[in-house]
Amino acid sequence: MSDVSDQAPERTAVPLLTPAGGLPELVDSTRLLAGAVDRLAGGTGPLAVDAERASGFRYSNRAYLLQFRRAGAGTVLVDPIPLAGELAPLAELINPLEWVLHSADQDLPGLDELGMRPAALYDTELAGRLAGYERVGLAAIVERKLGFALKKGHGADDWSSRPLPETWLNYAALDVEVLLELREAVAADLESQGKTVWAAEEFEHVRLAGPPKPKPDRWRRTSQIHSLKSSRQLATVRELWTARDELARKRDVAPGRVLPDSAIVAAASADPKSVDALRRLPVFGGPRQRRSSALWMQAIERARALSPEDLPPVTQPFTGPPPINRWSRRNPEAADRLTAARAAVTELSERVHIPVENLLTPELVRRLCWDFDPAVHPGNLAQVADEIDRTLAAGGARRWQRELTVPLLAEALRAAPTHVTGE
């Protein structure tokens, strides 16, 4: 397996300021959509795809601009908002194609909502990770591999606003301008390193993964929640968080713009007994929040009325292994196994030039080491390896990951020292 080349640009980057064919007309009508579909149908090869969302502004993961580029067809920019319910011809054309995206898991859920699902996928960001690139942002990889400097600056803007400024559309068009060329350059590196099959398995995993499942007790991720010490205060946070989430979903507004986390924690700490007391708290006295005072007060009162057995525990219950800093006390042998497993995976990461987290997720390694029972197959390395392989497969590890890691983990876990406690 060949080494990874130096990540510094080999030549002075050429600024990429405008699309080569000029800024394409924004497709925002059924007439323009028909023409765009015809142009893309006349192209060849894979399809470069990108989407702009309004993260931080909207609750949903909705796509507010779609960008496509295909050899022989040029770039197409589609506004999906005025075309809601009219995008089936576009989806019918592009779904059978291979899509090339950068950080595909960010855009696929919003595209899926529009009925757009690729038959095959190539993720240039993930490919860069597997190729051992130190920086895998789109601008960094484009500069390193193609010698172009992409001007960034509008990715965090509110793409749900209308009309979309021309400077934003220019930025969006450039994000797919060189994506097809970038795919070929990164693919060449993966081929030279013997990682093409590995990458294909990863791309297929991303394509089929679907949106991430909501984590339980998401309200516990409220900023500054750790400053609260009682179950009753946590119940207030939970009720306010839930009320905010429902209102944010209804309005399609980012929750933090409906009510900031700091205000939720302040209310839980102060425990106001009336609307007037609530309005004296920071944020709640503002004109926008005063209109929702009754909603927030009802949430606080629901928490106050809960019986002790219905209050959330102060410490979040664990569904898996405990925090690592508790392992040495609660299960010292598992702590030894984790140390050995981490060392083995780190050595492998350095040898194949792939980040540790792309070889195996840290959570999967922790679960393996915590649950592993060395007494099940004592002394039989092959059986230990089979048991580890089944565990990793059940945890979602791909075949290439297991082929690389299972032999090393079997040796490491079997050889991990047994912790002996004093009498």
C-alpha positions in Angstrom: 0.0 0.0 0.0 1.5 3.3 -1.1 2.1 6.1 1.3 0.1 9.4 1.5 1.7 12.3 -0.3 2.3 15.6 1.4 -0.8 17.7 1.8 0.6 21.0 0.8 -0.5 22.3 -2.6 1.9 21.4 -5.4 1.3 24.7 -7.1 -0.2 28.1 -6.4 -3.9 27.8 -6.3 -5.9 29.6 -9.0 -8.9 31.4 -7.6 -12.2 29.9 -8.8 -14.5 32.9 -8.8 -17.2 32.3 -11.4 -18.6 29.2 -13.1 -16.9 28.4 -16.4 -20.1 28.7 -18.4 -21.4 31.7 -16.5 -24.0 31.7 -13.7 -26.8 29.4 -14.9 -30.4 30.7 -14.7 -32.2 29.6 -11.5 -34.8 27.0 -12.3 -37.9 28.0 -10.4 -40.8 27.1 -12.8 -42.1 24.0 -14.4 -41.1 25.3 -17.8 -37.5 25.9 -16.8 -37.5 22.5 -15.0 -38.4 20.7 -18.1 -35.5 22.3 -19.9 -33.1 21.5 -17.1 -34.2 17.8 -17.1 -33.6 17.7 -20.8 -30.1 19.1 -20.5 -29.1 16.7 -17.7 -30.6 13.8 -19.7 -28.3 14.8 -22.6 -25.2 14.6 -20.4 -23.1 11.6 -19.6 -21.6 9.9 -16.6 -22.1 10.5 -12.9 -24.0 13.5 -11.5 -22.4 16.1 -9.2 -25.0 16.9 -6.5 -25.1 19.5 -3.7 -27.9 21.0 -1.6 -28.1 24.1 0.5 -30.1 24.0 3.8 -31.0 26.6 6.4 -29.3 24.9 9.4 -29.5 27.2 12.4 -32.5 29.0 10.9 -35.1 26.3 10.3 -36.2 23.3 12.2 -36.4 21.0 9.2 -33.6 19.4 7.2 -35.3 20.8 4.1 -33.2 21.6 1.0 -33.7 25.2 -0.2 -31.5 25.0 -3.3 -30.4 22.0 -5.4 -27.2 22.1 -7.5 -26.4 19.5 -10.2 -23.6 19.2 -12.8 -23.0 16.5 -15.4 -20.6 16.2 -18.2 -22.0 17.6 -21.4 -24.9 19.2 -19.6 -23.3 21.9 -17.5 -24.6 23.1 -14.1 -28.2 23.3 -13.1 -29.5 25.3 -10.1 -33.0 24.3 -8.9 -35.2 26.2 -6.4 -37.3 23.4 -4.9 -39.6 25.7 -3.0 -41.8 27.0 -5.8 -41.6 23.5 -7.5 -43.0 21.6 -4.5 -44.8 18.5 -5.9 -43.4 19.1 -9.4 -40.0 17.5 -9.1 -40.9 13.9 -10.1 -39.5 14.3 -13.6 -36.1 15.4 -12.2 -36.1 12.6 -9.6 -37.0 10.0 -12.3 -34.0 11.1 -14.3 -31.3 11.4 -11.6 -32.2 8.6 -9.3 -30.7 5.8 -11.5 -27.4 7.7 -11.7 -24.3 7.7 -9.6 -24.2 10.8 -7.5 -21.0 12.6 -6.4 -21.4 14.5 -3.2 -19.1 16.0 -0.6 -20.2 14.9 2.9 -23.1 13.1 1.5 -24.7 12.3 4.8 -25.4 16.0 5.3 -27.5 16.4 2.1 -29.1 13.0 1.5 -31.9 13.3 4.1 -33.2 16.6 2.6 -32.9 15.2 -1.0 -34.8 12.0 0.1 -37.7 14.2 1.3 -38.0 15.4 -2.3 -38.0 11.8 -3.6 -34.4 11.9 -4.8 -32.4 8.8 -3.9 -29.2 7.7 -5.8 -28.7 4.3 -7.2 -25.0 4.7 -6.5 -22.9 7.1 -4.4 -19.4 8.6 -4.4 -18.6 10.8 -1.4 -15.4 12.9 -2.0 -15.1 13.9 1.7 -15.3 10.3 2.9 -12.9 9.3 0.1 -10.4 11.9 1.3 -10.5 10.4 4.8 -9.9 6.9 3.5 -7.0 8.3 1.3 -5.4 9.7 4.4 -5.8 13.4 3.6 -5.1 15.6 6.6 -7.8 18.1 5.6 -11.0 16.9 4.0 -13.1 20.1 3.6 -14.2 20.7 0.0 -12.0 23.8 -0.4 -9.0 22.1 1.0 -9.3 19.0 -1.2 -10.0 21.0 -4.3 -6.9 23.1 -3.7 -4.7 20.1 -3.0 -5.8 17.9 -5.8 -7.0 20.4 -8.5 -5.1 23.6 -7.7 -8.2 25.8 -7.5 -9.1 28.0 -4.6 -12.8 28.0 -3.8 -14.1 31.1 -2.1 -16.3 30.2 0.8 -18.6 32.4 2.8 -22.3 31.6 2.3 -22.7 28.0 3.6 -24.0 29.2 6.9 -26.5 31.8 5.5 -30.2 31.5 5.6 -31.0 29.7 2.3 -34.7 29.8 3.1 -34.8 33.5 2.4 -36.0 34.7 -0.9 -35.0 36.0 -3.4 -31.6 34.3 -3.3 -28.8 36.8 -4.0 -26.7 36.3 -7.1 -23.5 36.1 -5.0 -25.1 33.1 -3.2 -26.1 31.4 -6.4 -22.5 31.9 -7.7 -21.1 30.3 -4.6 -23.6 27.4 -4.9 -22.7 26.8 -8.5 -19.0 26.6 -7.8 -19.6 23.9 -5.2 -20.4 21.5 -8.0 -18.1 23.1 -10.7 -15.2 20.8 -10.1 -16.8 17.9 -8.1 -16.7 15.4 -11.0 -13.0 16.2 -11.7 -12.3 15.9 -8.0 -13.9 12.5 -7.9 -11.5 11.2 -10.5 -8.5 12.7 -8.7 -9.3 11.2 -5.3 -10.3 7.9 -6.9 -6.9 7.6 -8.4 -5.3 8.0 -5.0 -7.5 5.4 -3.5 -6.7 3.0 -6.4 -3.0 3.5 -5.9 -3.4 2.8 -2.2 -5.4 -0.4 -2.8 -8.5 1.1 -1.1 -11.0 1.3 -3.9 -13.1 -1.7 -2.6 -13.0 -0.3 0.9 -14.3 3.0 -0.3 -17.1 1.4 -2.3 -18.3 -0.4 0.8 -18.3 2.8 2.8 -20.2 4.7 0.1 -22.9 2.0 0.0 -23.2 2.1 3.7 -23.8 5.9 3.6 -26.3 5.5 0.8 -28.4 3.0 2.6 -28.0 4.4 6.1 -31.0 6.7 6.1 -31.3 9.7 8.5 -29.8 9.3 12.0 -32.2 8.0 14.6 -33.1 10.6 17.2 -31.2 10.1 20.5 -33.2 9.5 23.6 -33.5 12.3 26.2 -32.4 15.0 23.7 -33.4 17.6 26.2 -30.4 16.6 28.3 -28.2 18.2 25.6 -29.5 21.7 26.7 -26.5 24.0 27.1 -25.6 24.7 30.8 -27.9 22.0 32.1 -25.1 20.7 34.3 -25.5 23.8 36.5 -28.8 22.4 37.7 -28.7 20.0 40.6 -32.2 18.8 41.3 -34.6 16.5 39.5 -37.4 19.1 39.7 -35.2 21.6 37.9 -34.4 19.0 35.3 -38.1 18.3 34.9 -38.6 22.0 34.2 -35.9 21.9 31.5 -37.6 18.8 30.0 -41.0 20.4 29.8 -39.7 23.7 28.5 -37.5 22.0 25.9 -40.5 19.8 24.8 -42.8 22.8 24.5 -40.1 24.7 22.5 -39.5 21.7 20.2 -43.1 21.4 19.4 -43.4 25.1 18.7 -40.2 25.1 16.6 -41.4 22.2 14.5 -44.8 23.8 13.9 -43.2 27.1 12.8 -40.2 25.4 11.1 -37.8 27.6 13.0 -34.6 26.5 14.7 -35.3 25.8 18.4 -32.6 28.2 19.6 -34.4 31.0 17.7 -37.6 30.2 19.4 -36.1 30.2 22.9 -32.4 30.0 23.8 -31.1 27.3 26.0 -29.8 29.9 28.5 -33.4 31.1 29.1 -34.6 27.5 29.7 -31.9 26.9 32.3 -32.6 30.3 33.9 -36.3 29.5 34.3 -35.5 26.1 35.7 -33.2 27.6 38.3 -35.5 30.5 39.2 -38.8 28.5 39.3 -41.1 31.5 38.7 -44.5 31.2 40.2 -46.3 33.6 37.9 -46.2 35.0 34.4 -45.0 38.3 35.9 -42.1 36.6 37.7 -41.3 34.7 34.5 -41.2 37.9 32.5 -38.7 39.4 34.9 -36.2 36.8 33.9 -33.7 37.5 31.0 -35.1 36.9 27.5 -38.7 36.1 28.7 -39.4 39.8 29.1 -38.8 40.6 25.4 -41.6 41.4 23.1 -41.5 38.1 21.2 -41.3 35.9 24.3 -44.1 37.8 26.1 -46.5 36.5 23.4 -45.6 33.0 24.4 -45.5 33.6 28.2 -48.6 31.4 28.7 -47.0 28.5 26.8 -43.8 28.6 28.9 -45.6 29.1 32.2 -47.8 26.0 31.4 -44.6 24.0 30.8 -43.1 25.1 34.2 -46.3 24.3 36.0 -46.5 20.8 34.5 -43.0 20.2 35.8 -44.0 21.5 39.2 -47.0 19.2 39.4 -45.1 16.0 38.7 -45.0 13.4 41.4 -41.5 12.5 42.7 -41.5 9.1 40.9 -42.1 10.9 37.5 -39.1 13.2 37.9 -36.1 12.5 35.7 -33.0 11.2 37.5 -30.2 13.7 38.0 -27.7 11.3 36.5 -28.5 10.2 33.0 -29.0 6.4 32.9 -26.6 4.5 30.7 -27.7 2.1 28.0 -24.2 0.8 27.3 -20.8 0.9 29.0 -20.3 3.6 31.6 -17.9 6.5 31.1 -14.4 5.3 30.5 -13.1 7.1 33.6 -15.1 4.6 35.7 -13.9 1.4 34.0 -10.8 0.9 36.1 -12.9 0.7 39.3 -16.0 -1.1 38.0 -14.4 -3.5 35.5 -10.5 -3.3 35.5 -10.2 -6.2 33.1 -12.4 -4.4 30.5 -10.2 -1.3 31.0 -7.1 -3.3 30.2 -8.8 -4.7 27.1 -9.7 -1.2 26.0 -6.2 0.0 26.4 -4.9 -3.0 24.3 -7.6 -2.6 21.7 -7.0 1.1 21.3 -3.3 0.6 20.8 -3.9 -2.1 18.2 -6.4 0.1 16.2 -4.1 3.2 16.5 -1.2 1.2 15.1 -3.3 0.0 12.2 -4.6 3.6 11.6 -1.0 4.8 11.2 -0.1 1.9 9.0 -2.9 2.2 6.5 -3.3 6.0 6.8 -7.0 6.0 7.8 -8.3 7.9 10.8 -9.1 5.6 13.8 -12.8 6.6 13.8 -13.1 5.4 10.1 -11.6 2.0 10.9 -14.1 1.4 13.8 -16.3 3.8 15.7 -15.0 4.4 19.2 -18.4 3.4 20.7 -18.2 0.0 19.0 -14.7 -0.6 20.3 -15.9 0.4 23.8 -18.8 -2.0 23.7 -16.7 -4.8 22.4 -14.1 -4.4 25.2 -16.8 -4.0 27.9 -18.9 -7.0 26.9 -16.1 -9.4 25.8 -15.8 -12.5 28.0 -12.3 -14.1 27.7 -13.6 -17.3 29.3 -15.9 -18.1 26.4 -13.2 -19.4 24.2 -10.1 -19.6 26.3 -6.9 -20.1 24.3 -8.7 -20.5 20.9 -7.7 -17.5 18.8 -9.8 -18.5 15.9 -13.0 -18.8 18.0 -12.2 -15.5 19.7 -11.8 -13.9 16.2 -15.1 -15.3 15.1 -16.8 -13.9 18.2 -15.3 -10.5 17.7 -16.3 -10.5 14.0 -19.9 -11.3 14.9 -20.0 -8.5 17.4 -18.5 -6.0 15.0 -20.9 -7.0 12.2 -23.9 -6.7 14.5 -22.6 -3.2 15.4 -22.6 -2.2 11.7 -18.9 -2.6 10.9 -18.3 -3.2 7.2 -16.5 -6.2 5.8 -13.3 -4.3 5.0 -13.2 -2.9 8.5 -13.6 -6.3 10.1 -11.0 -7.9 7.8 -8.5 -5.4 9.0 -9.3 -5.1 12.6 -10.6 -8.5 13.8 -7.2 -10.3 13.7 -5.5 -7.5 15.6 -8.3 -7.2 18.2 -8.4 -10.9 18.8 -4.7 -10.9 19.6 -5.0 -7.7 21.7 -8.0 -8.8 23.7 -6.7 -12.3 24.4 -3.3 -10.9 25.4 -4.7 -8.1 27.6 -3.4 -8.5 31.2 -5.7 -9.8 33.8 -6.2 -7.3 36.6 -5.5 -8.7 40.0 -6.9 -7.0 43.0 -5.4 -7.3 46.5 -7.1 -9.2 49.2 
